[in-house]
Amino acid sequence: MAKISQGNRSINLIMVQEGHAVVYHQFLNNCTDLKDSLLTAENSARSRKLAFWN
């Protein structure tokens, strides 16, 4: 998994929050700093039926 950021902002997290990306659970062990945030963001995007989840 590649981590993409702009300053302090995680582009990965923003994309998941907006429903434009999904979390690949098999790679979460390599992303311990964002793991919980990514999972929460994905669940939120899915429940709100954003973009990919629509």
C-alpha positions in Angstrom: 0.0 0.0 0.0 1.2 3.5 -0.8 0.6 6.3 1.6 -0.2 9.6 0.0 -0.2 12.8 2.0 -0.2 16.5 1.5 1.4 18.2 4.5 -0.4 16.7 7.5 -3.4 15.5 5.5 -3.8 11.9 4.5 -5.1 11.7 0.9 -5.8 8.0 1.5 -8.1 8.8 4.4 -9.9 11.6 2.5 -10.5 9.4 -0.4 -12.0 6.6 1.8 -14.1 9.2 3.7 -15.6 10.4 0.4 -16.3 6.9 -0.8 -13.8 7.2 -3.6 -11.6 4.4 -2.2 -12.0 1.2 -0.2 -9.8 -0.2 2.5 -7.8 -3.3 1.6 -8.0 -5.1 4.9 -5.0 -7.4 4.1 -2.7 -4.3 4.1 -3.9 -2.7 7.3 -1.1 -4.2 9.3 1.3 -1.9 7.3 -0.8 1.1 8.2 -1.1 1.1 12.0 -1.2 4.9 12.3 -4.4 5.2 10.2 -6.0 1.8 10.6 -8.8 2.8 12.9 -9.5 6.0 11.0 -9.6 4.2 7.7 -12.0 1.6 9.0 -14.3 4.2 10.6 -14.2 6.3 7.4 -15.1 3.3 5.2 -18.0 2.3 7.5 -19.3 5.9 7.4 -19.0 6.2 3.6 -20.7 2.8 3.2 -23.6 3.7 5.5 -24.1 7.1 3.8 -23.9 5.4 0.4 -21.2 7.8 -0.9 -19.6 7.4 -4.4 -18.4 3.8 -4.6 -21.0 2.6 -2.1 -23.9 4.1 -4.0 
